């Protein structure tokens, strides 16, 4: 792999010039994991590719998932064997080859509440393990294991004795979804794709009955540019129908938004060494180890309100607490909650009115010449979704499109990661940081870790912890601005790091120190620093108040009243 180009202010200026001057073969709209995956797939097939995102990389669904790379055990009950098999193979591919620094195996307990459940659940998990091994050259995940009630409670002492009669331990994987999506986008840039966030498509150009390009607005300045492309790929998730309306004509499928809410609690609030998967009357509930925290979720309800800022209500949080507390000896309370986040799953519309029963299969369509739409699916299956979309591009480009090669393309940071992990002591000594911090960095940046740390070569204070968020170093925030395309404080605190959900203050105490640390990189003056900090604090306040609202309508109304940092940035630029 060649050097990784930084997604910084200088690159941003070059990217805007490239948008105006280049005849692209593929222009991808939407930089969630699917859109980033399409850009990577197209670029590695030799196609001139651009990726544009109206907000930030992974700012929608792809930063608000359960953080799992998994097959979807529950989909076996609806006989979606191909979906589960594909997802399991993608899970293992990420763990072993594509992103071993980002995607890690994690054990789960499936508690059994009745003795008769054991043969039924065992059959399902045996099939799950078998599907993962079908055609696989290696088996990175251990096989499942039967546990008695005593054995299960040794692994998870927090469980009530009467909440289970036994359990089955099995393995899946997890990773930081926002960081993974960003890595996919950066890998696309390595292979020549033009990559831009804060770049909103505001119109489509037509000629001779086909789409020939788009008009893109710089959300930071308000300036607009026309972009020529042989084919435009709509990979906007829950915004798929909105973009199709902008294109004109009828789409081939429709997408429904299903809201999923998660809560984050400190690790010491639940005594356990594995994750949990719990059956509910509607779906499943996960209790997932997440560093020094647990993620607990999710809900599954229809959402028809503001797609940009789905809001968690008190009813959502109460639902999660009620179901997890049914099995915990020491119940969680609202006071235990560090963070809350809500995301929207893009589900293909079906006949069922229950979002939990809609398929997680994906679809690719050509609604008109020059446009490809891809939607549905699961985070884990982003790569085959992207490959299918680029296969469909072949009808709209003027030269042959070779087969996908992304199963053999490690993401940035993957190559050399294992060697660096083996020499962790040397990395720690070289930079004078504790062993645990060196390991933390390697599991976020992989072999790019020396590049991150090099920003502190002339300023050792950047190796100090972030005020109010001791798990992160200041150099990580500066790197996010200089190399990872962060434009705003929210980008840094909510996606380049997860400070917004991992601290009781939700990033408020860290906001001003971080804004001042990145001001030089992003060219912020005192007025812009104040604006960013105030906007971030207002957004956190709105989120807290929405979580006290009784229902979705009230919660959405509160969130809608919060300022939009990007909108404020445009106002400042134009005035």
C-alpha positions as MATLAB code, in Angstrom:
seq = 'XXXXXXXXXXXXXXXXXXXXXXXXXXXXXXXXXXXXXXXXXXXXXXXXXXXXXXXXXXXXXXXXXXXXXXXXXXXXXXXXXXXXXXXXXXXXXXXXXXXXXXXXXXXXXXXXXXXXXXXXXXXXXXXXXXXXXXXXXXXXXXXXXXXXXXXXXXXXXXXXXXXXXXXXXXXXXXXXXXXXXXXXXXXXXXXXXXXXXXXXXXXXXXXXXXXXXXXXXXXXXXXXXXXXXXXXXXXXXXXXXXXXXXXXXXXXXXXXXXXXXXXXXXXXXXXXXXXXXXXXXXXXXXXXXXXXXXXXXXXXXXXXXXXXXXXXXXXXXXXXXXXXXXXXXXXXXXXXXXXXXXXXXXXXXXXXXXXXXXXXXXXXXXXXXXXXXXXXXXXXXXXXXXXXXXXXXXXXXXXXXXXXXXXXXXXXXXXXXXXXXXXXXXXXXXXXXXXXXXXXXXXXXXXXXXXXXXXXXXXXXXXXXXXXXXXXXXXXXXXXXXXXXXXXXXXXXXXXXXXXXXXXXXXXXXXXXXXXXXXXXXXXXXXXXXXXXXXXXXXXXXXXXXXXXXXXXXXXXXXXXXXXXXXXXXXXXXX';
ca = [
       0.000    0.000    0.000;
       1.205    3.510   -0.789;
       1.381    6.314    1.759;
      -1.914    7.301    3.359;
      -2.882   10.816    2.224;
      -4.092   13.043    5.062;
      -7.678   14.267    4.948;
      -6.739   17.727    6.192;
      -7.427   21.333    5.197;
      -4.903   21.308    2.322;
      -6.288   18.079    0.904;
      -9.797   19.496    1.202;
      -8.912   22.429   -1.041;
      -7.354   20.076   -3.610;
     -10.391   17.806   -3.492;
     -12.736   20.679   -4.337;
     -10.549   21.560   -7.306;
     -10.613   17.908   -8.425;
     -14.413   17.795   -8.223;
     -14.686   20.691  -10.652;
     -11.957   19.576  -13.059;
     -12.381   15.782  -13.282;
     -14.721   13.636  -15.354;
     -15.465   10.897  -12.820;
     -16.642    7.455  -13.748;
     -18.260    6.916  -10.335;
     -19.540    9.556   -7.904;
     -20.758    8.117   -4.595;
     -23.229   10.115   -2.523;
     -23.167    9.296    1.205;
     -20.118    8.396    3.303;
     -21.563    5.912    5.719;
     -19.948    2.502    5.642;
     -21.819    1.467    2.492;
     -20.885    4.595    0.525;
     -17.286    4.452    1.731;
     -17.236    0.785    0.759;
     -18.547    1.574   -2.721;
     -15.845    4.235   -3.158;
     -13.147    1.770   -2.073;
     -14.486   -0.979   -4.320;
     -14.711    1.328   -7.344;
     -11.290    2.889   -6.789;
      -9.600   -0.503   -6.437;
     -11.159   -1.571   -9.752;
      -9.381    1.348  -11.398;
     -12.433    3.605  -11.785;
     -12.066    7.377  -11.333;
     -14.060    7.785   -8.142;
     -15.330   10.543   -5.857;
     -17.088   10.228   -2.486;
     -19.102   13.129   -1.067;
     -20.917   13.399    2.266;
     -23.220   16.231    3.332;
     -22.217   16.034    6.995;
     -19.362   13.982    8.443;
     -18.068   10.521    7.665;
     -20.319    8.009    9.466;
     -22.408   10.821   10.965;
     -25.636    8.888   10.380;
     -26.331    5.222   10.991;
     -22.692    4.161   10.715;
     -21.646    5.794   13.985;
     -24.736    4.761   15.952;
     -24.842    0.982   15.637;
     -24.392   -1.693   18.290;
     -20.671   -1.716   17.325;
     -20.978   -5.404   16.412;
     -19.558   -7.315   13.464;
     -21.835  -10.319   13.599;
     -23.884  -12.738   11.571;
     -27.178  -11.863   13.215;
     -28.063  -14.920   15.266;
     -31.744  -13.948   15.408;
     -32.086  -14.036   11.604;
     -31.736  -17.823   11.666;
     -35.270  -18.008   13.063;
     -36.576  -16.335    9.905;
     -34.506  -18.738    7.741;
     -32.236  -15.999    6.323;
     -29.369  -18.442    6.089;
     -27.603  -16.762    3.175;
     -27.615  -13.401    4.948;
     -26.196  -14.931    8.142;
     -23.557  -16.960    6.292;
     -22.415  -13.934    4.291;
     -22.263  -11.757    7.410;
     -20.280  -14.371    9.336;
     -17.744  -14.659    6.539;
     -17.398  -10.878    6.423;
     -16.999  -10.784   10.207;
     -14.140  -13.256   10.065;
     -12.547  -11.527    7.080;
     -12.450   -8.254    9.030;
     -10.994   -9.934   12.117;
      -8.240  -11.779   10.254;
      -7.325   -9.732    7.186;
      -9.111   -6.462    6.506;
      -9.104   -4.720    9.884;
      -7.581   -6.799   12.715;
      -6.617   -3.593   14.541;
     -10.240   -2.426   14.603;
     -12.398   -5.568   14.743;
     -11.909   -7.952   17.665;
     -13.523  -11.223   18.780;
     -15.809  -10.950   21.805;
     -17.523  -13.789   23.751;
     -21.266  -13.691   24.454;
     -23.493  -15.604   26.821;
     -26.920  -16.733   25.715;
     -28.763  -17.336   29.023;
     -31.288  -20.167   29.005;
     -34.419  -19.536   31.056;
     -36.014  -22.993   30.639;
     -34.369  -26.413   30.395;
     -36.219  -27.212   27.167;
     -34.499  -24.243   25.483;
     -31.072  -25.864   25.499;
     -31.505  -28.246   22.533;
     -33.345  -25.589   20.494;
     -30.786  -22.827   21.108;
     -27.882  -25.262   20.755;
     -29.148  -26.250   17.317;
     -29.264  -22.599   16.275;
     -25.810  -21.708   17.586;
     -24.343  -24.917   16.134;
     -25.725  -23.842   12.753;
     -24.301  -20.351   13.372;
     -20.823  -21.773   13.993;
     -21.193  -24.112   11.024;
     -22.196  -21.357    8.613;
     -19.102  -19.404    9.654;
     -16.894  -22.362    8.811;
     -18.612  -23.222    5.527;
     -15.969  -22.681    2.858;
     -13.647  -20.865    5.288;
      -9.905  -21.515    5.134;
      -9.534  -20.849    8.857;
     -11.743  -20.506   11.905;
     -10.831  -17.381   13.910;
     -13.709  -17.806   16.370;
     -13.874  -20.651   18.916;
     -16.839  -23.005   18.808;
     -19.668  -22.506   21.280;
     -19.571  -24.060   24.741;
     -22.337  -25.362   27.009;
     -22.444  -23.914   30.523;
     -24.330  -24.763   33.676;
     -25.933  -21.998   35.694;
     -22.930  -22.009   38.018;
     -20.506  -21.872   35.100;
     -22.408  -19.026   33.477;
     -22.473  -16.994   36.693;
     -18.726  -17.437   37.107;
     -18.329  -15.620   33.798;
     -21.122  -13.173   34.559;
     -21.647  -12.818   38.325;
     -24.067   -9.917   37.788;
     -26.812  -12.309   36.651;
     -29.610  -13.127   39.068;
     -29.445  -16.806   40.075;
     -33.085  -17.279   39.097;
     -32.680  -15.517   35.730;
     -31.231  -18.606   34.044;
     -30.933  -22.391   34.292;
     -27.761  -22.463   32.203;
     -26.209  -20.742   29.215;
     -24.307  -21.170   25.968;
     -21.165  -19.174   25.268;
     -20.453  -18.262   21.665;
     -18.280  -15.701   19.868;
     -18.905  -12.721   17.601;
     -16.859   -9.563   17.005;
     -17.040   -5.844   17.651;
     -15.390   -2.624   16.549;
     -15.724    1.138   16.662;
     -18.123    1.704   13.765;
     -17.248    5.378   13.172;
     -13.512    4.714   13.134;
     -13.979    1.708   10.878;
     -16.065    3.714    8.377;
     -13.475    6.498    8.382;
     -10.776    3.885    7.706;
     -12.725    2.547    4.729;
     -13.000    6.085    3.321;
      -9.300    6.790    3.913;
      -8.387    3.514    2.209;
     -10.450    4.602   -0.794;
      -8.375    7.808   -0.839;
      -5.183    5.733   -0.799;
      -6.309    4.104   -4.037;
      -7.077    7.403   -5.724;
     -10.629    8.314   -4.738;
     -11.446   11.980   -4.134;
     -13.010   12.038   -0.652;
     -14.919   14.966    0.896;
     -17.209   15.506    3.851;
     -19.360   18.641    4.378;
     -20.143   18.369    0.654;
     -23.881   18.214   -0.038;
     -25.450   17.190   -3.336;
     -28.148   19.791   -4.052;
     -29.124   18.933   -7.645;
     -28.715   16.311  -10.367;
     -27.850   17.139  -13.967;
     -29.612   15.335  -16.809;
     -28.974   15.013  -20.541;
     -30.569   12.676  -23.071;
     -32.674   10.912  -20.463;
     -29.800   10.076  -18.138;
     -28.027   11.594  -15.144;
     -24.696   13.120  -16.125;
     -23.538   14.599  -12.824;
     -24.497   16.609   -9.762;
     -24.179   20.015   -8.195;
     -22.358   19.954   -4.847;
     -22.463   22.634   -2.168;
     -19.606   23.204    0.267;
     -21.453   23.148    3.574;
     -18.613   25.089    5.202;
     -18.642   28.041    2.764;
     -21.862   27.807    0.776;
     -19.986   27.715   -2.520;
     -21.191   25.299   -5.205;
     -19.526   23.317   -7.989;
     -20.796   21.137  -10.846;
     -19.381   17.616  -10.950;
     -19.440   15.385  -14.037;
     -19.871   11.647  -13.576;
     -20.779    8.713  -15.792;
     -22.729    7.155  -12.935;
     -23.892    8.400   -9.526;
     -24.324    5.871   -6.708;
     -26.974    6.718   -4.112;
     -25.644    5.166   -0.878;
     -27.415    7.464    1.569;
     -29.140    4.897    3.790;
     -32.282    6.306    5.367;
     -32.029    9.306    3.002;
     -32.280    7.054   -0.083;
     -35.821    8.154   -0.942;
     -34.942   11.843   -0.420;
     -32.070   11.607   -2.897;
     -34.267    9.727   -5.356;
     -36.776   12.590   -5.165;
     -33.932   14.983   -5.977;
     -32.964   12.792   -8.945;
     -36.565   12.700  -10.206;
     -38.622    9.733  -11.291;
     -39.610    6.695   -9.277;
     -37.195    4.570   -7.316;
     -37.142    0.786   -7.523;
     -37.476    0.335   -3.763;
     -38.244    2.352   -0.666;
     -36.395    2.546    2.630;
     -37.945    2.729    6.075;
     -36.123    4.047    9.112;
     -36.101    1.978   12.288;
     -34.827    3.717   15.399;
     -32.398    1.887   17.662;
     -31.381    3.380   21.017;
     -28.397    2.334   23.146;
     -27.288    3.368   26.606;
     -23.689    3.405   27.840;
     -22.820    2.632   31.473;
     -19.478    2.325   33.323;
     -17.909   -1.125   33.360;
     -18.073   -1.399   37.159;
     -21.893   -1.158   37.124;
     -22.164   -4.692   35.711;
     -19.936   -7.522   36.928;
     -19.241   -9.683   33.903;
     -16.478  -10.935   31.621;
     -18.503  -11.545   28.449;
     -21.317   -9.925   26.521;
     -24.943  -10.966   26.876;
     -27.669  -11.551   24.321;
     -31.179  -11.469   25.772;
     -34.479  -12.279   24.096;
     -37.254   -9.689   24.376;
     -40.860   -9.795   23.220;
     -39.889   -7.660   20.193;
     -36.319   -8.540   19.291;
     -33.053   -9.041   21.188;
     -31.120   -6.938   23.692;
     -27.324   -6.904   23.805;
     -25.081   -6.102   26.756;
     -21.736   -5.485   25.084;
     -18.335   -4.866   26.719;
     -16.907   -1.589   25.389;
     -13.524   -0.750   26.905;
     -14.219    0.705   30.345;
     -17.959    0.746   29.624;
     -20.896   -1.402   28.595;
     -23.199   -0.686   25.668;
     -26.760   -1.889   26.283;
     -29.374   -1.927   23.523;
     -31.211   -1.768   21.318;
     -34.781   -0.698   20.669;
     -36.511   -1.263   17.330;
     -39.267    1.221   16.488;
     -40.472    2.992   13.368;
     -39.157    6.564   12.924;
     -40.732    9.174   10.665;
     -39.290   12.362   12.162;
     -35.964   14.217   11.658;
     -33.536   11.743   10.074;
     -30.438   13.822   10.830;
     -30.981   13.794   14.589;
     -32.984   10.776   15.775;
     -33.888   11.345   19.390;
     -33.943    8.931   22.287;
     -36.912    9.428   24.625;
     -37.351    8.435   28.231;
     -39.623    5.624   27.055;
     -36.733    4.165   25.016;
     -34.365    4.304   27.974;
     -36.957    2.848   30.347;
     -37.529   -0.027   27.914;
     -33.815   -0.888   27.898;
     -33.492   -0.617   31.679;
     -36.591   -2.729   32.262;
     -35.344   -5.594   30.116;
     -31.727   -5.619   31.265;
     -32.731   -5.279   34.920;
     -34.879   -8.385   34.585;
     -31.668  -10.438   34.652;
     -29.309   -8.283   36.756;
     -28.923   -8.869   40.497;
     -28.094   -5.183   41.017;
     -30.372   -3.131   38.730;
     -29.173   -0.208   36.643;
     -30.727    3.204   37.210;
     -30.918    6.375   35.141;
     -28.100    7.769   37.312;
     -25.770    4.997   36.109;
     -26.051    6.063   32.476;
     -23.004    7.806   31.028;
     -24.214    8.204   27.465;
     -27.191    7.601   25.196;
     -27.266    7.470   21.418;
     -29.937    6.828   18.808;
     -29.474    5.646   15.234;
     -31.673    4.744   12.282;
     -31.471    1.417   10.460;
     -32.224    1.657    6.727;
     -34.663   -1.204    6.147;
     -36.132   -2.124    2.777;
     -39.890   -1.570    2.956;
     -41.943   -4.745    3.184;
     -45.432   -5.845    3.919;
     -44.895   -6.182    7.671;
     -45.602   -3.181    9.840;
     -43.060   -4.387   12.397;
     -39.577   -3.049   11.682;
     -38.031   -5.937   13.621;
     -39.502   -8.328   11.016;
     -38.191   -6.523    7.950;
     -35.337   -8.261    6.167;
     -31.766   -7.064    6.530;
     -31.013   -8.158    2.963;
     -29.722   -5.400    0.713;
     -30.899   -4.313   -2.709;
     -29.204   -2.682   -5.699;
     -31.236   -1.006   -8.429;
     -30.810    1.216  -11.506;
     -33.762    3.626  -11.242;
     -32.624    5.481  -14.373;
     -29.558    5.534  -16.626;
     -26.641    7.063  -14.789;
     -27.922    6.269  -11.271;
     -27.394    3.228   -9.052;
     -29.104    2.934   -5.655;
     -27.956    0.573   -2.905;
     -29.720    0.214    0.442;
     -30.641   -2.170    3.238;
     -28.223   -4.743    4.582;
     -26.205   -4.816    7.776;
     -23.070   -2.938    8.775;
     -21.121   -6.204    8.717;
     -22.011   -6.871    5.064;
     -20.959   -3.467    3.747;
     -18.250   -4.956    1.502;
     -20.429   -7.341   -0.577;
     -23.086   -4.622   -0.739;
     -20.494   -2.282   -2.208;
     -19.257   -4.936   -4.644;
     -22.805   -5.540   -5.902;
     -23.309   -1.804   -6.407;
     -20.114   -1.434   -8.421;
     -21.005   -4.521  -10.468;
     -24.183   -2.655  -11.421;
     -22.125    0.373  -12.459;
     -20.873   -1.583  -15.482;
     -23.965   -0.691  -17.533;
     -23.219    3.024  -17.205;
     -19.468    3.372  -17.694;
     -17.725    3.369  -21.031;
     -15.059    0.753  -20.323;
     -15.018   -2.779  -18.886;
     -15.264   -3.038  -15.102;
     -13.026   -5.741  -13.582;
     -14.170   -7.915  -10.655;
     -14.052   -6.707   -7.055;
     -10.764   -7.179   -5.197;
     -11.640   -5.666   -1.799;
     -11.551   -9.005    0.020;
      -7.791   -8.746   -0.408;
      -7.413   -5.037    0.444;
      -6.559   -4.386    4.134;
      -7.806   -1.108    5.515;
      -5.343    1.618    6.451;
      -3.522    0.662    9.633;
      -3.930   -3.089    9.141;
      -0.641   -3.807    7.372;
       2.118   -4.038    9.953;
      -0.287   -3.979   12.895;
       0.659   -7.464   14.149;
       4.362   -6.610   14.115;
       3.781   -3.381   16.035;
       1.645   -5.227   18.554;
       4.539   -7.616   19.131;
       6.865   -4.656   19.753;
       4.539   -2.729   22.023;
       7.254   -2.138   24.605;
       9.459   -0.399   22.062;
       6.608    1.885   21.006;
       5.878    2.721   24.631;
       9.533    3.504   25.388;
      10.067    5.504   22.190;
       7.306    7.954   23.063;
       7.418    7.760   26.833;
       3.813    6.663   27.179;
       2.464    3.855   29.379;
       2.045    0.423   27.868;
      -1.758    0.602   28.085;
      -1.811    3.859   26.119;
       0.374    2.408   23.379;
      -1.993   -0.557   23.114;
      -5.014    1.778   23.065;
      -3.507    3.703   20.149;
      -2.595    0.570   18.196;
      -6.162   -0.700   18.481;
      -7.464    2.575   17.074;
      -4.887    3.462   14.431;
      -2.969    0.249   13.835;
       0.293    0.793   11.977;
      -0.548    4.507   11.585;
       0.135    4.966   15.313;
       3.671    6.392   14.775;
       2.158    8.945   12.388;
      -0.312    9.982   15.098;
       2.383   10.266   17.748;
       4.726   12.172   15.436;
       2.457   15.223   15.807;
       3.712   15.425   19.388;
       7.400   15.440   18.403;
       7.615   19.225   18.724;
       4.890   19.572   21.353;
       5.095   16.923   24.116;
       2.008   18.421   25.795;
      -0.039   16.658   23.111;
       0.847   13.372   24.832;
      -1.167   14.466   27.858;
      -4.705   13.123   28.413;
      -7.699   15.079   27.167;
      -9.141   17.132   30.060;
     -12.289   15.352   31.222;
     -11.601   12.301   29.038;
      -8.531   10.550   30.398;
      -8.750    7.570   28.022;
      -7.667    9.728   25.069;
      -4.551   11.774   24.360;
      -4.691   15.323   23.006;
      -2.608   14.231   20.018;
      -5.529   12.053   18.876;
      -7.795   15.071   18.577;
      -5.188   17.073   16.674;
      -4.658   14.094   14.361;
      -8.420   13.949   13.795;
      -8.348   17.527   12.529;
      -5.074   17.313   10.584;
      -5.425   13.859    8.985;
      -8.981   12.550    9.384;
     -11.158   15.273    7.911;
     -12.787   16.572   11.111;
     -14.346   19.981   10.477;
     -16.166   20.600   13.746;
     -15.952   19.917   17.450;
     -18.799   17.425   17.202;
     -16.820   15.441   14.603;
     -13.949   15.120   17.079;
     -15.884   14.382   20.273;
     -18.583   12.155   18.795;
     -16.832   10.227   15.995;
     -13.014   10.601   15.875;
     -13.257    9.746   19.577;
     -16.321    8.568   21.529;
     -15.962   11.129   24.318;
     -19.553   12.244   23.788;
     -20.941    8.906   25.026;
     -18.144    7.734   27.317;
     -18.044   10.581   29.839;
     -20.747   11.699   32.298;
     -20.414   15.294   31.023;
     -20.770   13.954   27.434;
     -17.788   15.925   26.229;
     -18.786   19.324   27.595;
     -15.796   19.537   29.949;
     -13.447   18.615   27.087;
     -14.964   20.909   24.475;
     -12.973   24.111   25.004;
      -9.521   22.492   25.521;
     -10.047   20.405   22.385;
     -11.290   23.378   20.347;
      -8.192   25.376   21.315;
      -5.881   22.454   20.533;
      -7.193   22.085   16.964;
      -7.750   25.785   16.246;
      -4.336   26.195   14.633;
      -4.896   23.229   12.318;
      -8.397   24.293   11.258;
      -7.754   28.037   11.202;
     -10.247   28.919   13.944;
     -10.145   32.358   15.532;
     -11.544   33.184   18.988;
     -15.008   33.749   17.554;
     -15.064   30.367   15.842;
     -13.766   28.613   18.976;
     -16.570   30.180   21.012;
     -19.128   29.265   18.374;
     -18.008   25.624   18.229;
     -17.991   25.220   22.012;
     -21.357   26.919   22.490;
     -22.958   24.904   19.696;
     -21.618   21.652   21.101;
     -22.842   22.448   24.601;
     -26.276   23.383   23.255;
     -26.450   20.113   21.343;
     -25.597   18.076   24.462;
     -28.176   20.019   26.472;
     -30.815   19.281   23.826;
     -29.929   15.592   23.875;
     -30.252   15.432   27.653;
     -33.622   17.167   27.561;
     -34.890   14.943   24.755;
     -34.078   11.906   26.896;
     -36.401   13.259   29.569;
     -39.253   13.682   27.068;
     -42.022   11.127   27.290;
     -42.228   10.135   23.621;
     -40.599   10.459   20.210;
     -42.554   13.514   19.115;
     -41.549   15.526   22.165;
     -37.943   14.288   22.074;
     -37.590   15.161   18.395;
     -38.967   18.648   19.001;
     -36.335   19.289   21.673;
     -33.486   18.001   19.486;
     -34.685   20.077   16.538;
     -34.272   23.249   18.591;
     -30.525   22.666   19.030;
     -28.153   24.623   16.765;
     -26.576   22.879   13.775;
     -22.831   23.587   13.849;
     -22.481   23.195   10.085;
     -25.386   25.541    9.391;
     -23.827   28.132   11.709;
     -20.496   27.690    9.894;
     -22.147   28.523    6.575;
     -23.760   31.598    8.076;
     -20.390   32.830    9.329;
     -18.786   32.186    5.938;
     -21.461   34.069    4.007;
     -21.596   37.028    6.340;
];
